[in-house]
Amino acid sequence: MARDEVFAARYAPPLLHVDTATPARIYDYLLGGKDNFAVDRQAAAALEQREPHARLIATENRRFLQRVVTYLVAQAGIDQIIDLGSGLPTVDNVHQIAHRHNPDVRVVYVDHDPIVLAHARALLADNPRTTVVAAQASDPAAVLSHPHTCALLDLTRPWALLGLALFHFIPTDPAEVIAGFTAHMPPGSHLALSHACREATTPETAAQVEAIYADTTTPLRLRSRAEIAALFTGFDLLTPGLQPITCWRPHHPPTNPDPVWLHGGLGVLASRG
Ligand SMILES: C[S@@+](CC[C@H](N)C(=O)[O-])C[C@H]1O[C@@H](n2cnc3c(N)ncnc32)[C@H](O)[C@@H]1O
């Protein structure tokens, strides 16, 4: 019996989805992590057949996250962050990046994948400036009124919402979801996101990738560049605006312009009225 099957037979509670791939575990595999099952690796292999740069795209997304969080903390003075769809802990997590610049930054991690939640709780158990919330990212009230969020953050002061490689997993209107969070943001708050862009590939490849994710726990929907840009309504996009993530304030010129599936940006909430 394979190692995964032994694990599943002995320990897996029903919600672990050992027979169905999950986006968190596929992404973990693409990043070189170990918290994935055979079914996730099969889905990742199918993705890599359609998009040979799949691993590089995942790595570049983490680099984008690193640059965004560094800017937020080191330059914009943000000290409260909600990371929606945080994913499995990896080499450089949001609080670790943030704490290099300000050890007082508070981070709320939000996800709905049971393995993500279990690992995040274990990693963060002794850290009083971080917490984990099990919630649907599409439910702003559940996230913002969760006792852990309320205990850690003061939402009357500026804070940052991260939604990297997340909103393409939200089937309902993501603009409405973001508006639900924005309604509770004071001016000076920030929104950062990256999202799979429909124009970045051919219609055939887009359909194939959507078909692969249709067989996972959480289908993926590519959106047009205009739809992604509209997610920043109410925010002033900071330079260089909405870009392929490799072109957003790169530390080095992108070596390969191909893997631009994910477009991302960072905006600051303008004062209302
Ligand atoms: C591709 S990973 C991205 C992880 C991280 N944000 C990053 O950019 O490195 C997407 C994550 O979003 C989570 N996710 C997807 N849909 C979600 C939802 N409706 N509510 C909460 N988390 C969700 C998945 O479980 C997964 O951990």
The ligand as a MOL file (V3000), in Angstrom:
LIG
                    3D

  0  0  0     0  0            999 V3000
M  V30 BEGIN CTAB
M  V30 COUNTS 27 29 0 0 0
M  V30 BEGIN ATOM
M  V30 1 C -2.7770 29.0530 -4.7090 0
M  V30 2 S -2.9440 29.1430 -2.9720 0 CHG=1
M  V30 3 C -2.2570 30.7620 -2.6690 0
M  V30 4 C -1.5790 30.8680 -1.3210 0
M  V30 5 C -0.9890 32.2330 -0.9910 0
M  V30 6 N -2.0280 33.2480 -0.9520 0
M  V30 7 C 0.0600 32.6400 -1.9900 0
M  V30 8 O -0.2390 33.4820 -2.8550 0
M  V30 9 O 1.1830 32.1410 -1.9380 0 CHG=-1
M  V30 10 C -4.7090 29.4740 -2.7800 0
M  V30 11 C -5.1770 29.3150 -1.3630 0
M  V30 12 O -6.4970 29.8590 -1.2660 0
M  V30 13 C -7.2740 28.9980 -0.4610 0
M  V30 14 N -8.6930 29.2010 -0.7970 0
M  V30 15 C -9.2910 29.0010 -1.9920 0
M  V30 16 N -10.6010 29.3240 -1.9160 0
M  V30 17 C -10.8200 29.7460 -0.6380 0
M  V30 18 C -11.9650 30.2140 0.0580 0
M  V30 19 N -13.1610 30.3130 -0.5310 0
M  V30 20 N -11.8250 30.5400 1.3620 0
M  V30 21 C -10.6160 30.4410 1.9790 0
M  V30 22 N -9.5040 30.0200 1.3680 0
M  V30 23 C -9.5940 29.6690 0.0710 0
M  V30 24 C -6.7700 27.6000 -0.7710 0
M  V30 25 O -7.0810 26.6800 0.2390 0
M  V30 26 C -5.2830 27.8790 -0.8980 0
M  V30 27 O -4.6430 27.7170 0.3460 0
M  V30 END ATOM
M  V30 BEGIN BOND
M  V30 1 1 1 2
M  V30 2 1 2 3
M  V30 3 1 2 10
M  V30 4 1 3 4
M  V30 5 1 4 5
M  V30 6 1 5 6
M  V30 7 1 5 7
M  V30 8 2 7 8
M  V30 9 1 7 9
M  V30 10 1 10 11
M  V30 11 1 11 12
M  V30 12 1 11 26
M  V30 13 1 12 13
M  V30 14 1 13 14
M  V30 15 1 13 24
M  V30 16 1 14 15
M  V30 17 1 14 23
M  V30 18 2 15 16
M  V30 19 1 16 17
M  V30 20 1 17 18
M  V30 21 2 17 23
M  V30 22 1 18 19
M  V30 23 2 18 20
M  V30 24 1 20 21
M  V30 25 2 21 22
M  V30 26 1 22 23
M  V30 27 1 24 25
M  V30 28 1 24 26
M  V30 29 1 26 27
M  V30 END BOND
M  V30 END CTAB
M  END
